[in-house]
Amino acid sequence: MLNMQPGDAVTLRSEPMTWPQICERYPNEWVCLVEIDRPEPQNFTFRSARVVGHARDPRSALRQAHVVRDQYDCIGHYFTGRIRDASRGER
């Protein structure tokens, strides 16, 4: 059962985009990606992917992507911003 919260608009699949395009369109957000075109399967680098969920918090992005879960073997979940290291006092 999909547990949608207020403000969790279901995002349709975007057009294929590169990682820099995704980061530009969804800055500092969690994104859920499908149809990831990877030249090397075990490497993060990819040519393009489609966004099926995006939000400032990871759970909201996953809730959006939930509606397409049965259509894909793999849904990637990534953050487009800089990951801060709390142990080093970064904010």
Jmol script that loads the backbone (N, CA, C; Angstrom):
load data "model"
ATOM      1  N   MET A   1       0.844  -1.183   0.000  1.00  0.00           N
ATOM      2  CA  MET A   1       0.000   0.000   0.000  1.00  0.00           C
ATOM      3  C   MET A   1       0.888   1.244   0.000  1.00  0.00           C
ATOM      4  N   LEU A   2       0.571   2.162  -0.847  1.00  0.00           N
ATOM      5  CA  LEU A   2       1.322   3.410  -0.946  1.00  0.00           C
ATOM      6  C   LEU A   2       0.844   4.363   0.135  1.00  0.00           C
ATOM      7  N   ASN A   3       1.762   4.800   0.989  1.00  0.00           N
ATOM      8  CA  ASN A   3       1.416   5.698   2.086  1.00  0.00           C
ATOM      9  C   ASN A   3       1.842   7.119   1.708  1.00  0.00           C
ATOM     10  N   MET A   4       1.012   7.794   0.939  1.00  0.00           N
ATOM     11  CA  MET A   4       1.327   9.148   0.480  1.00  0.00           C
ATOM     12  C   MET A   4       1.055  10.157   1.580  1.00  0.00           C
ATOM     13  N   GLN A   5       1.915  11.137   1.681  1.00  0.00           N
ATOM     14  CA  GLN A   5       1.774  12.219   2.645  1.00  0.00           C
ATOM     15  C   GLN A   5       1.406  13.496   1.882  1.00  0.00           C
ATOM     16  N   PRO A   6       0.814  14.477   2.547  1.00  0.00           N
ATOM     17  CA  PRO A   6       0.522  15.738   1.867  1.00  0.00           C
ATOM     18  C   PRO A   6       1.796  16.313   1.253  1.00  0.00           C
ATOM     19  N   GLY A   7       1.692  16.762   0.030  1.00  0.00           N
ATOM     20  CA  GLY A   7       2.840  17.342  -0.661  1.00  0.00           C
ATOM     21  C   GLY A   7       3.677  16.326  -1.410  1.00  0.00           C
ATOM     22  N   ASP A   8       3.337  15.033  -1.318  1.00  0.00           N
ATOM     23  CA  ASP A   8       4.078  13.996  -2.030  1.00  0.00           C
ATOM     24  C   ASP A   8       3.463  13.782  -3.411  1.00  0.00           C
ATOM     25  N   ALA A   9       3.695  14.703  -4.299  1.00  0.00           N
ATOM     26  CA  ALA A   9       3.157  14.570  -5.654  1.00  0.00           C
ATOM     27  C   ALA A   9       3.879  13.440  -6.368  1.00  0.00           C
ATOM     28  N   VAL A  10       3.132  12.604  -7.059  1.00  0.00           N
ATOM     29  CA  VAL A  10       3.747  11.521  -7.814  1.00  0.00           C
ATOM     30  C   VAL A  10       4.406  12.116  -9.049  1.00  0.00           C
ATOM     31  N   THR A  11       5.674  11.822  -9.202  1.00  0.00           N
ATOM     32  CA  THR A  11       6.436  12.335 -10.328  1.00  0.00           C
ATOM     33  C   THR A  11       6.430  11.301 -11.440  1.00  0.00           C
ATOM     34  N   LEU A  12       6.097  11.708 -12.644  1.00  0.00           N
ATOM     35  CA  LEU A  12       6.192  10.820 -13.790  1.00  0.00           C
ATOM     36  C   LEU A  12       7.652  10.674 -14.163  1.00  0.00           C
ATOM     37  N   ARG A  13       7.956   9.666 -14.932  1.00  0.00           N
ATOM     38  CA  ARG A  13       9.329   9.488 -15.398  1.00  0.00           C
ATOM     39  C   ARG A  13       9.760  10.690 -16.210  1.00  0.00           C
ATOM     40  N   SER A  14      10.928  11.210 -15.881  1.00  0.00           N
ATOM     41  CA  SER A  14      11.476  12.340 -16.635  1.00  0.00           C
ATOM     42  C   SER A  14      12.016  11.835 -17.965  1.00  0.00           C
ATOM     43  N   GLU A  15      12.426  12.758 -18.788  1.00  0.00           N
ATOM     44  CA  GLU A  15      13.167  12.381 -19.979  1.00  0.00           C
ATOM     45  C   GLU A  15      14.541  11.877 -19.530  1.00  0.00           C
ATOM     46  N   PRO A  16      15.257  11.116 -20.367  1.00  0.00           N
ATOM     47  CA  PRO A  16      16.611  10.696 -19.981  1.00  0.00           C
ATOM     48  C   PRO A  16      17.490  11.926 -19.766  1.00  0.00           C
ATOM     49  N   MET A  17      18.235  11.925 -18.653  1.00  0.00           N
ATOM     50  CA  MET A  17      19.110  13.046 -18.315  1.00  0.00           C
ATOM     51  C   MET A  17      20.456  12.518 -17.826  1.00  0.00           C
ATOM     52  N   THR A  18      21.491  13.325 -17.984  1.00  0.00           N
ATOM     53  CA  THR A  18      22.798  13.000 -17.443  1.00  0.00           C
ATOM     54  C   THR A  18      22.828  13.378 -15.962  1.00  0.00           C
ATOM     55  N   TRP A  19      23.859  12.906 -15.221  1.00  0.00           N
ATOM     56  CA  TRP A  19      23.980  13.264 -13.805  1.00  0.00           C
ATOM     57  C   TRP A  19      24.103  14.779 -13.621  1.00  0.00           C
ATOM     58  N   PRO A  20      24.923  15.492 -14.404  1.00  0.00           N
ATOM     59  CA  PRO A  20      24.966  16.955 -14.235  1.00  0.00           C
ATOM     60  C   PRO A  20      23.600  17.623 -14.474  1.00  0.00           C
ATOM     61  N   GLN A  21      22.834  17.128 -15.433  1.00  0.00           N
ATOM     62  CA  GLN A  21      21.501  17.690 -15.680  1.00  0.00           C
ATOM     63  C   GLN A  21      20.568  17.424 -14.499  1.00  0.00           C
ATOM     64  N   ILE A  22      20.651  16.213 -13.935  1.00  0.00           N
ATOM     65  CA  ILE A  22      19.823  15.869 -12.778  1.00  0.00           C
ATOM     66  C   ILE A  22      20.179  16.765 -11.593  1.00  0.00           C
ATOM     67  N   CYS A  23      21.476  16.956 -11.359  1.00  0.00           N
ATOM     68  CA  CYS A  23      21.925  17.804 -10.250  1.00  0.00           C
ATOM     69  C   CYS A  23      21.483  19.253 -10.446  1.00  0.00           C
ATOM     70  N   GLU A  24      21.480  19.720 -11.679  1.00  0.00           N
ATOM     71  CA  GLU A  24      21.053  21.096 -11.958  1.00  0.00           C
ATOM     72  C   GLU A  24      19.549  21.258 -11.746  1.00  0.00           C
ATOM     73  N   ARG A  25      18.776  20.284 -12.190  1.00  0.00           N
ATOM     74  CA  ARG A  25      17.318  20.377 -12.059  1.00  0.00           C
ATOM     75  C   ARG A  25      16.836  20.138 -10.632  1.00  0.00           C
ATOM     76  N   TYR A  26      17.525  19.254  -9.894  1.00  0.00           N
ATOM     77  CA  TYR A  26      17.102  18.885  -8.539  1.00  0.00           C
ATOM     78  C   TYR A  26      18.256  19.108  -7.552  1.00  0.00           C
ATOM     79  N   PRO A  27      18.691  20.354  -7.352  1.00  0.00           N
ATOM     80  CA  PRO A  27      19.844  20.598  -6.475  1.00  0.00           C
ATOM     81  C   PRO A  27      19.550  20.247  -5.012  1.00  0.00           C
ATOM     82  N   ASN A  28      20.517  19.600  -4.386  1.00  0.00           N
ATOM     83  CA  ASN A  28      20.422  19.239  -2.967  1.00  0.00           C
ATOM     84  C   ASN A  28      19.153  18.457  -2.636  1.00  0.00           C
ATOM     85  N   GLU A  29      18.802  17.523  -3.516  1.00  0.00           N
ATOM     86  CA  GLU A  29      17.630  16.677  -3.299  1.00  0.00           C
ATOM     87  C   GLU A  29      18.013  15.213  -3.450  1.00  0.00           C
ATOM     88  N   TRP A  30      17.201  14.369  -2.846  1.00  0.00           N
ATOM     89  CA  TRP A  30      17.300  12.935  -3.067  1.00  0.00           C
ATOM     90  C   TRP A  30      16.537  12.620  -4.337  1.00  0.00           C
ATOM     91  N   VAL A  31      17.116  11.807  -5.198  1.00  0.00           N
ATOM     92  CA  VAL A  31      16.473  11.427  -6.447  1.00  0.00           C
ATOM     93  C   VAL A  31      16.426   9.910  -6.562  1.00  0.00           C
ATOM     94  N   CYS A  32      15.361   9.415  -7.163  1.00  0.00           N
ATOM     95  CA  CYS A  32      15.219   7.991  -7.476  1.00  0.00           C
ATOM     96  C   CYS A  32      15.303   7.858  -8.979  1.00  0.00           C
ATOM     97  N   LEU A  33      16.215   7.004  -9.441  1.00  0.00           N
ATOM     98  CA  LEU A  33      16.500   6.890 -10.868  1.00  0.00           C
ATOM     99  C   LEU A  33      16.189   5.494 -11.384  1.00  0.00           C
ATOM    100  N   VAL A  34      15.682   5.458 -12.619  1.00  0.00           N
ATOM    101  CA  VAL A  34      15.428   4.198 -13.319  1.00  0.00           C
ATOM    102  C   VAL A  34      16.004   4.313 -14.726  1.00  0.00           C
ATOM    103  N   GLU A  35      16.003   3.185 -15.424  1.00  0.00           N
ATOM    104  CA  GLU A  35      16.535   3.135 -16.789  1.00  0.00           C
ATOM    105  C   GLU A  35      17.937   3.747 -16.839  1.00  0.00           C
ATOM    106  N   ILE A  36      18.751   3.351 -15.870  1.00  0.00           N
ATOM    107  CA  ILE A  36      20.106   3.880 -15.757  1.00  0.00           C
ATOM    108  C   ILE A  36      20.987   3.207 -16.797  1.00  0.00           C
ATOM    109  N   ASP A  37      21.545   4.022 -17.694  1.00  0.00           N
ATOM    110  CA  ASP A  37      22.402   3.522 -18.773  1.00  0.00           C
ATOM    111  C   ASP A  37      23.857   3.603 -18.311  1.00  0.00           C
ATOM    112  N   ARG A  38      24.370   2.483 -17.800  1.00  0.00           N
ATOM    113  CA  ARG A  38      25.737   2.423 -17.278  1.00  0.00           C
ATOM    114  C   ARG A  38      26.654   1.701 -18.272  1.00  0.00           C
ATOM    115  N   PRO A  39      27.753   2.355 -18.659  1.00  0.00           N
ATOM    116  CA  PRO A  39      28.709   1.651 -19.521  1.00  0.00           C
ATOM    117  C   PRO A  39      29.435   0.542 -18.756  1.00  0.00           C
ATOM    118  N   GLU A  40      29.619   0.711 -17.434  1.00  0.00           N
ATOM    119  CA  GLU A  40      30.250  -0.300 -16.581  1.00  0.00           C
ATOM    120  C   GLU A  40      29.273  -0.591 -15.441  1.00  0.00           C
ATOM    121  N   PRO A  41      28.711  -1.782 -15.391  1.00  0.00           N
ATOM    122  CA  PRO A  41      27.650  -2.091 -14.442  1.00  0.00           C
ATOM    123  C   PRO A  41      27.970  -1.811 -12.967  1.00  0.00           C
ATOM    124  N   GLN A  42      29.187  -1.984 -12.513  1.00  0.00           N
ATOM    125  CA  GLN A  42      29.521  -1.810 -11.095  1.00  0.00           C
ATOM    126  C   GLN A  42      30.062  -0.423 -10.775  1.00  0.00           C
ATOM    127  N   ASN A  43      29.952   0.512 -11.709  1.00  0.00           N
ATOM    128  CA  ASN A  43      30.483   1.859 -11.534  1.00  0.00           C
ATOM    129  C   ASN A  43      29.319   2.839 -11.426  1.00  0.00           C
ATOM    130  N   PHE A  44      29.470   3.894 -10.597  1.00  0.00           N
ATOM    131  CA  PHE A  44      28.402   4.892 -10.475  1.00  0.00           C
ATOM    132  C   PHE A  44      28.184   5.644 -11.785  1.00  0.00           C
ATOM    133  N   THR A  45      29.231   5.845 -12.554  1.00  0.00           N
ATOM    134  CA  THR A  45      29.136   6.633 -13.780  1.00  0.00           C
ATOM    135  C   THR A  45      28.059   6.062 -14.702  1.00  0.00           C
ATOM    136  N   PHE A  46      27.213   6.956 -15.206  1.00  0.00           N
ATOM    137  CA  PHE A  46      26.201   6.520 -16.171  1.00  0.00           C
ATOM    138  C   PHE A  46      26.015   7.584 -17.241  1.00  0.00           C
ATOM    139  N   ARG A  47      25.529   7.151 -18.393  1.00  0.00           N
ATOM    140  CA  ARG A  47      25.286   8.084 -19.506  1.00  0.00           C
ATOM    141  C   ARG A  47      24.009   8.884 -19.259  1.00  0.00           C
ATOM    142  N   SER A  48      22.945   8.181 -18.863  1.00  0.00           N
ATOM    143  CA  SER A  48      21.663   8.851 -18.627  1.00  0.00           C
ATOM    144  C   SER A  48      20.790   7.993 -17.717  1.00  0.00           C
ATOM    145  N   ALA A  49      19.767   8.629 -17.161  1.00  0.00           N
ATOM    146  CA  ALA A  49      18.782   7.947 -16.318  1.00  0.00           C
ATOM    147  C   ALA A  49      17.523   8.803 -16.311  1.00  0.00           C
ATOM    148  N   ARG A  50      16.429   8.197 -15.881  1.00  0.00           N
ATOM    149  CA  ARG A  50      15.160   8.912 -15.731  1.00  0.00           C
ATOM    150  C   ARG A  50      14.842   9.066 -14.243  1.00  0.00           C
ATOM    151  N   VAL A  51      14.368  10.226 -13.856  1.00  0.00           N
ATOM    152  CA  VAL A  51      13.996  10.495 -12.470  1.00  0.00           C
ATOM    153  C   VAL A  51      12.534  10.102 -12.271  1.00  0.00           C
ATOM    154  N   VAL A  52      12.274   9.296 -11.222  1.00  0.00           N
ATOM    155  CA  VAL A  52      10.891   8.906 -10.901  1.00  0.00           C
ATOM    156  C   VAL A  52      10.475   9.379  -9.517  1.00  0.00           C
ATOM    157  N   GLY A  53      11.363  10.059  -8.828  1.00  0.00           N
ATOM    158  CA  GLY A  53      11.048  10.626  -7.523  1.00  0.00           C
ATOM    159  C   GLY A  53      12.149  11.585  -7.124  1.00  0.00           C
ATOM    160  N   HIS A  54      11.770  12.678  -6.469  1.00  0.00           N
ATOM    161  CA  HIS A  54      12.760  13.635  -5.973  1.00  0.00           C
ATOM    162  C   HIS A  54      12.155  14.427  -4.830  1.00  0.00           C
ATOM    163  N   ALA A  55      12.990  14.706  -3.838  1.00  0.00           N
ATOM    164  CA  ALA A  55      12.523  15.466  -2.678  1.00  0.00           C
ATOM    165  C   ALA A  55      13.716  15.860  -1.822  1.00  0.00           C
ATOM    166  N   ARG A  56      13.473  16.777  -0.896  1.00  0.00           N
ATOM    167  CA  ARG A  56      14.524  17.203   0.041  1.00  0.00           C
ATOM    168  C   ARG A  56      14.862  16.108   1.048  1.00  0.00           C
ATOM    169  N   ASP A  57      13.896  15.223   1.325  1.00  0.00           N
ATOM    170  CA  ASP A  57      14.186  14.138   2.260  1.00  0.00           C
ATOM    171  C   ASP A  57      14.059  12.807   1.520  1.00  0.00           C
ATOM    172  N   PRO A  58      14.856  11.819   1.924  1.00  0.00           N
ATOM    173  CA  PRO A  58      14.893  10.557   1.181  1.00  0.00           C
ATOM    174  C   PRO A  58      13.577   9.783   1.180  1.00  0.00           C
ATOM    175  N   ARG A  59      12.840   9.823   2.258  1.00  0.00           N
ATOM    176  CA  ARG A  59      11.589   9.054   2.311  1.00  0.00           C
ATOM    177  C   ARG A  59      10.552   9.556   1.317  1.00  0.00           C
ATOM    178  N   SER A  60      10.450  10.864   1.165  1.00  0.00           N
ATOM    179  CA  SER A  60       9.476  11.411   0.208  1.00  0.00           C
ATOM    180  C   SER A  60       9.830  11.019  -1.216  1.00  0.00           C
ATOM    181  N   ALA A  61      11.120  11.036  -1.542  1.00  0.00           N
ATOM    182  CA  ALA A  61      11.547  10.620  -2.891  1.00  0.00           C
ATOM    183  C   ALA A  61      11.194   9.150  -3.120  1.00  0.00           C
ATOM    184  N   LEU A  62      11.428   8.321  -2.119  1.00  0.00           N
ATOM    185  CA  LEU A  62      11.098   6.895  -2.254  1.00  0.00           C
ATOM    186  C   LEU A  62       9.599   6.666  -2.365  1.00  0.00           C
ATOM    187  N   ARG A  63       8.798   7.437  -1.626  1.00  0.00           N
ATOM    188  CA  ARG A  63       7.341   7.301  -1.741  1.00  0.00           C
ATOM    189  C   ARG A  63       6.875   7.618  -3.160  1.00  0.00           C
ATOM    190  N   GLN A  64       7.466   8.638  -3.759  1.00  0.00           N
ATOM    191  CA  GLN A  64       7.099   8.984  -5.141  1.00  0.00           C
ATOM    192  C   GLN A  64       7.455   7.850  -6.094  1.00  0.00           C
ATOM    193  N   ALA A  65       8.626   7.252  -5.902  1.00  0.00           N
ATOM    194  CA  ALA A  65       9.093   6.189  -6.796  1.00  0.00           C
ATOM    195  C   ALA A  65       8.344   4.881  -6.582  1.00  0.00           C
ATOM    196  N   HIS A  66       7.694   4.745  -5.452  1.00  0.00           N
ATOM    197  CA  HIS A  66       7.005   3.502  -5.104  1.00  0.00           C
ATOM    198  C   HIS A  66       6.005   3.069  -6.176  1.00  0.00           C
ATOM    199  N   VAL A  67       5.369   4.016  -6.826  1.00  0.00           N
ATOM    200  CA  VAL A  67       4.331   3.681  -7.807  1.00  0.00           C
ATOM    201  C   VAL A  67       4.880   2.967  -9.034  1.00  0.00           C
ATOM    202  N   VAL A  68       6.178   3.058  -9.287  1.00  0.00           N
ATOM    203  CA  VAL A  68       6.772   2.366 -10.445  1.00  0.00           C
ATOM    204  C   VAL A  68       7.640   1.186 -10.015  1.00  0.00           C
ATOM    205  N   ARG A  69       7.638   0.876  -8.731  1.00  0.00           N
ATOM    206  CA  ARG A  69       8.506  -0.174  -8.180  1.00  0.00           C
ATOM    207  C   ARG A  69       8.370  -1.503  -8.913  1.00  0.00           C
ATOM    208  N   ASP A  70       7.160  -1.892  -9.251  1.00  0.00           N
ATOM    209  CA  ASP A  70       6.945  -3.189  -9.907  1.00  0.00           C
ATOM    210  C   ASP A  70       7.381  -3.203 -11.369  1.00  0.00           C
ATOM    211  N   GLN A  71       7.662  -2.054 -11.935  1.00  0.00           N
ATOM    212  CA  GLN A  71       8.052  -1.970 -13.344  1.00  0.00           C
ATOM    213  C   GLN A  71       9.559  -2.073 -13.558  1.00  0.00           C
ATOM    214  N   TYR A  72      10.352  -2.007 -12.477  1.00  0.00           N
ATOM    215  CA  TYR A  72      11.809  -1.970 -12.604  1.00  0.00           C
ATOM    216  C   TYR A  72      12.476  -2.942 -11.636  1.00  0.00           C
ATOM    217  N   ASP A  73      13.550  -3.576 -12.103  1.00  0.00           N
ATOM    218  CA  ASP A  73      14.347  -4.447 -11.241  1.00  0.00           C
ATOM    219  C   ASP A  73      15.183  -3.637 -10.267  1.00  0.00           C
ATOM    220  N   CYS A  74      15.545  -2.431 -10.687  1.00  0.00           N
ATOM    221  CA  CYS A  74      16.448  -1.615  -9.875  1.00  0.00           C
ATOM    222  C   CYS A  74      16.008  -0.150  -9.918  1.00  0.00           C
ATOM    223  N   ILE A  75      15.957   0.465  -8.756  1.00  0.00           N
ATOM    224  CA  ILE A  75      15.727   1.904  -8.648  1.00  0.00           C
ATOM    225  C   ILE A  75      16.886   2.467  -7.836  1.00  0.00           C
ATOM    226  N   GLY A  76      17.669   3.360  -8.456  1.00  0.00           N
ATOM    227  CA  GLY A  76      18.794   3.982  -7.763  1.00  0.00           C
ATOM    228  C   GLY A  76      18.316   5.138  -6.898  1.00  0.00           C
ATOM    229  N   HIS A  77      18.948   5.322  -5.747  1.00  0.00           N
ATOM    230  CA  HIS A  77      18.555   6.367  -4.794  1.00  0.00           C
ATOM    231  C   HIS A  77      19.805   7.159  -4.446  1.00  0.00           C
ATOM    232  N   TYR A  78      19.875   8.405  -4.887  1.00  0.00           N
ATOM    233  CA  TYR A  78      21.091   9.207  -4.761  1.00  0.00           C
ATOM    234  C   TYR A  78      20.769  10.618  -4.280  1.00  0.00           C
ATOM    235  N   PHE A  79      21.766  11.267  -3.692  1.00  0.00           N
ATOM    236  CA  PHE A  79      21.657  12.656  -3.253  1.00  0.00           C
ATOM    237  C   PHE A  79      22.452  13.527  -4.215  1.00  0.00           C
ATOM    238  N   THR A  80      21.853  14.615  -4.689  1.00  0.00           N
ATOM    239  CA  THR A  80      22.508  15.451  -5.698  1.00  0.00           C
ATOM    240  C   THR A  80      23.431  16.507  -5.113  1.00  0.00           C
ATOM    241  N   GLY A  81      23.386  16.691  -3.811  1.00  0.00           N
ATOM    242  CA  GLY A  81      24.223  17.712  -3.184  1.00  0.00           C
ATOM    243  C   GLY A  81      25.495  17.128  -2.602  1.00  0.00           C
ATOM    244  N   ARG A  82      26.156  17.950  -1.841  1.00  0.00           N
ATOM    245  CA  ARG A  82      27.394  17.547  -1.175  1.00  0.00           C
ATOM    246  C   ARG A  82      27.020  16.841   0.127  1.00  0.00           C
ATOM    247  N   ILE A  83      27.589  15.681   0.347  1.00  0.00           N
ATOM    248  CA  ILE A  83      27.359  14.945   1.584  1.00  0.00           C
ATOM    249  C   ILE A  83      28.278  15.533   2.642  1.00  0.00           C
ATOM    250  N   ARG A  84      27.694  15.974   3.740  1.00  0.00           N
ATOM    251  CA  ARG A  84      28.470  16.574   4.829  1.00  0.00           C
ATOM    252  C   ARG A  84      28.870  15.503   5.828  1.00  0.00           C
ATOM    253  N   ASP A  85      30.046  15.642   6.374  1.00  0.00           N
ATOM    254  CA  ASP A  85      30.560  14.717   7.350  1.00  0.00           C
ATOM    255  C   ASP A  85      30.345  15.284   8.750  1.00  0.00           C
ATOM    256  N   ALA A  86      29.334  14.802   9.451  1.00  0.00           N
ATOM    257  CA  ALA A  86      29.003  15.325  10.781  1.00  0.00           C
ATOM    258  C   ALA A  86      30.133  15.091  11.776  1.00  0.00           C
ATOM    259  N   SER A  87      30.913  14.016  11.578  1.00  0.00           N
ATOM    260  CA  SER A  87      32.003  13.741  12.505  1.00  0.00           C
ATOM    261  C   SER A  87      33.120  14.782  12.413  1.00  0.00           C
ATOM    262  N   ARG A  88      33.149  15.528  11.317  1.00  0.00           N
ATOM    263  CA  ARG A  88      34.157  16.569  11.137  1.00  0.00           C
ATOM    264  C   ARG A  88      33.589  17.953  11.412  1.00  0.00           C
ATOM    265  N   GLY A  89      32.359  18.011  11.888  1.00  0.00           N
ATOM    266  CA  GLY A  89      31.743  19.287  12.227  1.00  0.00           C
ATOM    267  C   GLY A  89      31.267  20.080  11.019  1.00  0.00           C
ATOM    268  N   GLU A  90      31.131  19.429   9.865  1.00  0.00           N
ATOM    269  CA  GLU A  90      30.654  20.128   8.664  1.00  0.00           C
ATOM    270  C   GLU A  90      29.165  20.338   8.762  1.00  0.00           C
ATOM    271  N   ARG A  91      28.716  21.498   8.301  1.00  0.00           N
ATOM    272  CA  ARG A  91      27.279  21.798   8.282  1.00  0.00           C
ATOM    273  C   ARG A  91      26.833  22.190   6.929  1.00  0.00           C
TER     274      ARG A  91
END
end "model"
wireframe off; spacefill off
backbone 0.3
color backbone group
